[in-house]
Amino acid sequence: MKSIIRFTLITICTLAVISNVASAQSVSEQLSKMGSQAVKGYVTPAFLGWATDLNSGIYHSADLHDILGFDVQVKVAANLVKDENKKYTFIPEPQYILSAAGQNVTLTRGVDYADQIDAPTLFGEDKDVDLKIKNAGSGASLARQALNGKTLLTLPRGVNLPFAGVPLAWFQGSIGLPFGFEVMGRFLPPTKLGDAGKINVSGFGVRYDIDQWLPMFPIDIAVHFMTTKFNLKDSVDNNFITGKGTAYGVEISKRLLFITLYGGYQMESGSVTLNDFTANVLAPDPNNATAAWSLRPVPIKGFTVDNENKSRLTVGLRMLLLLVNIHAEYSFTKTPTAALGVGITLR
């Protein structure tokens, strides 16, 4: 009973991690304030992290289950954020036309406002960054002087995570089959993330026992294949962000009493896609090039960020206390990632 309670509490806490991050910084809400250039700079580090998370936490031992042996776990993976991924460089439009004192004023990049500014990514500081209009000289027109010090646009804030990127959590189960096979399934039912929308995860995989053909071999060896998808819907239930990952590789492990040391190498691919959406941004009048710019709905073309990792080396440790399985691992990749799992195992 204590094990079940512990498992339930950890499950709730794990899902709360995602919920708190997404609710604090609704991705769709923030992106609705940004143009296409800013969107790419803002979300690309997070998308690289999600693409890596999808291929994490696949195994925790190379000792496969006996026939009908099984385990059920909850897992969470998060990439470690480098300082350079906490900000991006935003380059404003060459010109903006604003209305002031009954006149239209043309503002020029590098003269009337900065030619570039550093802004937080989704992982960056919890602080809005303003692009301000520089003060004009006394000889400027009254309309231009009326714009002195005004904010031209504001780039949204990040969530200021100290070390970890946006996490991804799921439930994972596996069951032993004849002939040394084991099948795995991943899922997270549609889960509401406050006002940010809903997320769901699904995936399946298979593993095969290699050391069954090596009698008396001192370590366990297995190979695996896994594919995983996730979908993040916005607050009005539109498919906003989707991701997929595929991995295959080999793992080894050695059990020492209740401790199992494990590691593995895998090849992988993955991607995360932002679908088309509409942003409300400062933009020109499409029917009048000389009219003052204003906040307008602008269609933003979606894009895909591919996983920058082609392979990874993973090391981990598992503790098996009666039926309770607790494991943690670290993967050496271009986007370093850690994963944690807890569950119930019956061999």
C-alpha positions as CSV (number, residue, x, y, z in Angstrom):
1,M,0.0,0.0,0.0
2,K,2.8,2.4,0.9
3,S,4.4,1.7,-2.5
4,I,1.2,2.5,-4.3
5,I,0.7,5.7,-2.4
6,R,4.3,6.7,-3.1
7,F,3.9,5.9,-6.8
8,T,0.7,7.9,-7.0
9,L,2.3,11.0,-5.3
10,I,5.3,10.9,-7.6
11,T,3.0,10.6,-10.6
12,I,1.0,13.7,-9.5
13,C,4.2,15.7,-8.9
14,T,5.7,14.7,-12.2
15,L,2.6,15.9,-14.2
16,A,2.5,19.0,-12.0
17,V,6.0,20.0,-13.3
18,I,4.7,20.2,-16.9
19,S,1.4,21.8,-15.8
20,N,3.2,24.6,-13.8
21,V,5.6,25.4,-16.6
22,A,3.0,25.5,-19.3
23,S,0.5,27.4,-17.2
24,A,3.1,30.0,-16.2
25,Q,4.0,30.6,-19.8
26,S,1.2,29.6,-22.1
27,V,3.2,29.0,-25.3
28,S,0.3,29.8,-27.7
29,E,-0.6,33.0,-25.8
30,Q,3.0,34.2,-25.9
31,L,3.5,33.4,-29.6
32,S,0.3,35.2,-30.5
33,K,2.2,38.5,-29.6
34,M,5.2,37.7,-31.9
35,G,6.2,37.9,-35.5
36,S,7.7,35.0,-37.4
37,Q,11.4,35.9,-36.7
38,A,10.8,36.3,-33.0
39,V,8.8,33.0,-32.8
40,K,11.7,31.0,-34.2
41,G,14.2,32.5,-31.8
42,Y,11.8,32.1,-28.8
43,V,10.8,28.4,-29.2
44,T,13.7,26.7,-31.1
45,P,15.7,25.8,-27.9
46,A,12.5,24.3,-26.3
47,F,11.7,22.4,-29.5
48,L,15.2,20.9,-29.5
49,G,14.7,19.9,-25.9
50,W,11.3,18.2,-26.6
51,A,12.7,16.4,-29.6
52,T,15.4,15.0,-27.3
53,D,12.9,14.1,-24.5
54,L,10.9,12.0,-26.9
55,N,13.8,9.5,-27.3
56,S,14.7,9.4,-23.6
57,G,13.9,7.0,-20.8
58,I,13.3,4.0,-23.0
59,Y,15.0,1.3,-20.7
60,H,16.3,1.0,-17.2
61,S,17.9,-2.5,-17.5
62,A,19.0,-4.9,-20.2
63,D,17.5,-7.8,-18.2
64,L,14.2,-8.3,-20.0
65,H,11.0,-9.6,-18.4
66,D,10.1,-13.3,-18.3
67,I,6.9,-14.3,-20.2
68,L,4.0,-12.1,-18.8
69,G,6.4,-10.3,-16.4
70,F,5.7,-6.6,-16.5
71,D,6.4,-3.1,-15.2
72,V,4.4,0.1,-15.1
73,Q,6.2,3.4,-14.5
74,V,5.8,7.2,-14.7
75,K,8.7,8.9,-16.4
76,V,9.9,12.5,-16.9
77,A,12.7,13.7,-19.1
78,A,14.2,17.2,-19.3
79,N,17.1,18.6,-21.2
80,L,19.7,20.7,-19.5
81,V,19.7,24.3,-20.7
82,K,22.9,26.0,-21.8
83,D,23.3,29.7,-21.2
84,E,23.4,30.5,-24.9
85,N,19.9,28.9,-25.2
86,K,18.3,31.3,-22.8
87,K,18.3,34.3,-25.2
88,Y,18.2,35.1,-28.9
89,T,19.0,38.1,-31.0
90,F,15.9,40.0,-32.4
91,I,16.4,42.2,-35.4
92,P,13.6,44.8,-35.8
93,E,12.0,45.8,-39.1
94,P,14.1,48.3,-41.1
95,Q,11.3,50.9,-40.7
96,Y,8.1,51.5,-38.8
97,I,5.5,54.1,-39.6
98,L,3.6,55.5,-36.5
99,S,1.1,58.2,-36.0
100,A,1.7,61.0,-33.5
101,A,0.3,64.5,-33.1
102,G,-1.9,64.0,-36.2
103,Q,1.1,63.1,-38.4
104,N,2.7,59.9,-39.7
105,V,6.3,59.5,-38.7
106,T,8.7,57.1,-40.3
107,L,11.2,55.5,-37.8
108,T,14.4,53.9,-39.0
109,R,16.3,51.0,-37.5
110,G,19.7,52.0,-36.0
111,V,18.6,55.6,-35.9
112,D,15.3,55.9,-34.1
113,Y,15.6,52.5,-32.3
114,A,18.2,49.8,-31.7
115,D,19.3,47.8,-34.7
116,Q,19.1,44.6,-32.6
117,I,18.2,43.5,-29.0
118,D,18.7,40.4,-26.9
119,A,15.4,38.8,-25.9
120,P,14.6,35.8,-23.7
121,T,13.8,32.4,-25.2
122,L,11.2,30.2,-23.5
123,F,14.0,29.2,-21.1
124,G,15.2,32.7,-20.5
125,E,14.5,35.4,-17.9
126,D,11.0,36.0,-16.6
127,K,11.2,39.6,-17.9
128,D,9.6,41.4,-20.8
129,V,12.1,43.1,-23.2
130,D,11.0,46.4,-24.7
131,L,12.2,47.9,-28.0
132,K,12.0,51.6,-27.2
133,I,12.1,54.7,-29.5
134,K,15.2,56.8,-28.9
135,N,14.9,60.4,-27.9
136,A,15.0,62.8,-30.8
137,G,17.0,66.1,-30.8
138,S,15.3,69.4,-30.2
139,G,15.2,70.1,-33.9
140,A,12.9,67.2,-34.5
141,S,9.3,67.7,-35.4
142,L,6.7,67.8,-32.6
143,A,5.3,64.5,-33.9
144,R,8.7,62.9,-33.6
145,Q,9.3,64.3,-30.2
146,A,5.9,63.0,-29.1
147,L,7.3,59.5,-29.7
148,N,10.4,60.0,-27.5
149,G,10.9,57.0,-25.2
150,K,7.8,55.2,-26.2
151,T,7.8,51.4,-26.5
152,L,7.7,50.3,-30.1
153,L,7.1,46.6,-29.2
154,T,7.5,44.2,-26.3
155,L,9.1,40.7,-26.7
156,P,7.6,38.1,-24.3
157,R,9.3,36.8,-21.2
158,G,10.6,33.3,-20.5
159,V,10.1,31.0,-17.5
160,N,13.6,31.5,-16.0
161,L,14.3,27.8,-15.4
162,P,17.6,27.5,-13.5
163,F,18.9,24.3,-15.2
164,A,16.3,22.2,-16.9
165,G,14.3,22.7,-20.1
166,V,10.6,22.2,-20.5
167,P,10.0,18.6,-19.4
168,L,8.0,15.8,-21.0
169,A,6.3,13.2,-18.8
170,W,4.4,10.0,-19.7
171,F,3.3,6.6,-18.3
172,Q,5.2,3.6,-19.7
173,G,4.5,-0.1,-19.5
174,S,6.2,-3.2,-20.8
175,I,5.4,-6.9,-20.8
176,G,7.5,-10.0,-21.5
177,L,6.7,-12.2,-24.5
178,P,8.0,-15.6,-25.7
179,F,11.3,-16.0,-27.5
180,G,13.1,-13.2,-25.6
181,F,10.9,-10.3,-26.8
182,E,9.4,-7.5,-24.8
183,V,6.9,-4.9,-25.9
184,M,6.6,-1.4,-24.5
185,G,3.9,1.2,-24.6
186,R,3.9,4.9,-23.7
187,F,1.0,7.1,-23.1
188,L,-0.3,10.2,-21.5
189,P,-4.0,10.8,-21.9
190,P,-5.1,14.3,-22.9
191,T,-4.0,16.3,-19.8
192,K,-5.2,19.8,-19.2
193,L,-2.3,22.3,-18.6
194,G,-4.2,25.1,-16.9
195,D,-5.1,27.8,-19.5
196,A,-2.3,26.6,-21.8
197,G,-4.3,23.8,-23.4
198,K,-3.9,20.0,-23.4
199,I,-1.0,17.6,-24.0
200,N,-1.0,13.9,-24.8
201,V,1.8,11.4,-25.5
202,S,1.7,8.0,-27.2
203,G,4.3,5.5,-28.4
204,F,5.3,1.9,-28.7
205,G,8.5,-0.1,-28.9
206,V,10.0,-3.6,-28.8
207,R,13.1,-5.0,-27.2
208,Y,14.9,-8.3,-27.8
209,D,17.2,-10.3,-25.4
210,I,20.6,-10.9,-26.9
211,D,22.4,-12.5,-24.0
212,Q,20.0,-15.5,-24.1
213,W,22.3,-16.7,-26.8
214,L,25.4,-16.2,-24.7
215,P,25.2,-18.8,-21.8
216,M,26.9,-17.7,-18.6
217,F,27.6,-14.3,-20.0
218,P,28.3,-11.9,-17.0
219,I,26.2,-9.0,-18.2
220,D,22.8,-8.6,-19.8
221,I,22.5,-7.3,-23.3
222,A,19.4,-6.2,-25.3
223,V,18.4,-4.2,-28.3
224,H,15.5,-1.8,-28.6
225,F,13.3,0.2,-31.0
226,M,10.9,2.9,-29.8
227,T,8.8,5.6,-31.5
228,T,7.0,8.3,-29.6
229,K,4.6,11.2,-30.5
230,F,3.2,14.1,-28.6
231,N,0.6,16.7,-29.3
232,L,0.0,20.0,-27.6
233,K,-3.4,21.7,-28.2
234,D,-4.0,25.3,-27.5
235,S,-6.7,26.7,-25.2
236,V,-9.3,26.4,-28.0
237,D,-8.4,22.8,-28.8
238,N,-6.4,23.4,-32.0
239,N,-3.4,21.2,-32.7
240,F,-0.7,23.8,-32.0
241,I,2.6,21.9,-31.5
242,T,3.3,18.3,-32.5
243,G,6.4,16.2,-32.0
244,K,7.7,12.7,-33.0
245,G,10.9,10.7,-32.2
246,T,12.3,7.4,-33.2
247,A,15.2,5.6,-31.7
248,Y,17.0,2.2,-31.9
249,G,20.0,0.9,-30.1
250,V,21.7,-1.5,-27.7
251,E,21.9,-1.5,-23.9
252,I,23.8,-3.4,-21.3
253,S,23.3,-3.8,-17.5
254,K,24.7,-5.5,-14.5
255,R,22.7,-6.2,-11.3
256,L,24.4,-6.0,-7.9
257,L,22.0,-6.9,-5.2
258,F,19.2,-4.3,-5.4
259,I,21.3,-1.9,-7.6
260,T,21.5,-2.2,-11.4
261,L,24.0,-0.2,-13.4
262,Y,23.0,0.3,-17.0
263,G,24.0,2.1,-20.1
264,G,23.4,2.1,-23.8
265,Y,24.0,3.6,-27.2
266,Q,21.3,4.5,-29.7
267,M,20.8,6.2,-33.0
268,E,17.8,8.5,-33.2
269,S,15.8,11.1,-35.1
270,G,13.0,13.4,-34.2
271,S,11.3,16.7,-34.8
272,V,8.9,19.2,-33.3
273,T,6.5,21.2,-35.5
274,L,4.7,24.5,-34.8
275,N,1.6,24.6,-36.9
276,D,0.3,27.7,-38.7
277,F,-1.3,30.3,-36.4
278,T,-2.3,34.0,-36.3
279,A,-0.4,36.6,-34.3
280,N,-1.5,40.1,-33.4
281,V,1.6,42.2,-34.1
282,L,2.6,45.7,-35.2
283,A,2.3,45.5,-39.0
284,P,1.6,47.8,-42.0
285,D,-1.7,48.2,-43.7
286,P,-1.7,45.7,-46.6
287,N,-3.9,48.1,-48.6
288,N,-2.0,51.4,-48.0
289,A,1.8,51.3,-47.8
290,T,2.0,54.9,-46.4
291,A,-0.5,54.4,-43.6
292,A,0.6,54.2,-40.0
293,W,1.3,50.7,-38.7
294,S,-0.9,49.2,-36.1
295,L,-1.6,46.0,-34.2
296,R,-3.1,43.6,-36.8
297,P,-3.8,39.9,-37.1
298,V,-1.0,38.4,-39.2
299,P,-0.8,34.8,-40.4
300,I,2.4,33.1,-39.2
301,K,3.7,30.2,-41.2
302,G,4.6,27.2,-39.1
303,F,7.9,25.4,-39.1
304,T,9.7,22.3,-38.0
305,V,12.8,22.0,-35.8
306,D,14.7,18.7,-36.3
307,N,16.4,16.9,-33.4
308,E,20.1,18.0,-33.5
309,N,21.1,14.6,-31.9
310,K,21.9,11.8,-34.3
311,S,23.0,9.4,-31.5
312,R,23.4,9.3,-27.7
313,L,25.3,7.5,-25.0
314,T,23.3,6.9,-21.8
315,V,24.4,5.9,-18.3
316,G,22.0,5.1,-15.5
317,L,21.2,3.5,-12.2
318,R,18.2,1.6,-11.0
319,M,17.1,0.6,-7.5
320,L,14.7,-2.3,-7.2
321,L,13.2,-2.4,-3.7
322,L,10.8,-5.3,-3.6
323,L,8.4,-4.3,-6.4
324,V,9.3,-0.6,-6.5
325,N,11.5,0.4,-9.3
326,I,13.3,3.8,-9.2
327,H,15.8,4.8,-11.9
328,A,17.7,7.8,-13.1
329,E,19.8,8.3,-16.2
330,Y,21.9,10.9,-18.0
331,S,22.4,11.1,-21.8
332,F,25.4,12.6,-23.4
333,T,24.1,14.4,-26.5
334,K,24.3,17.8,-28.2
335,T,21.2,18.5,-26.0
336,P,22.2,16.8,-22.7
337,T,19.2,15.2,-21.1
338,A,18.3,13.6,-17.8
339,A,15.4,11.2,-17.2
340,L,13.8,9.9,-14.0
341,G,11.4,7.1,-13.6
342,V,9.5,5.3,-10.8
343,G,7.1,2.4,-10.9
344,I,6.2,-1.2,-10.1
345,T,8.0,-4.2,-11.5
346,L,7.1,-7.9,-11.5
347,R,9.7,-10.1,-13.2
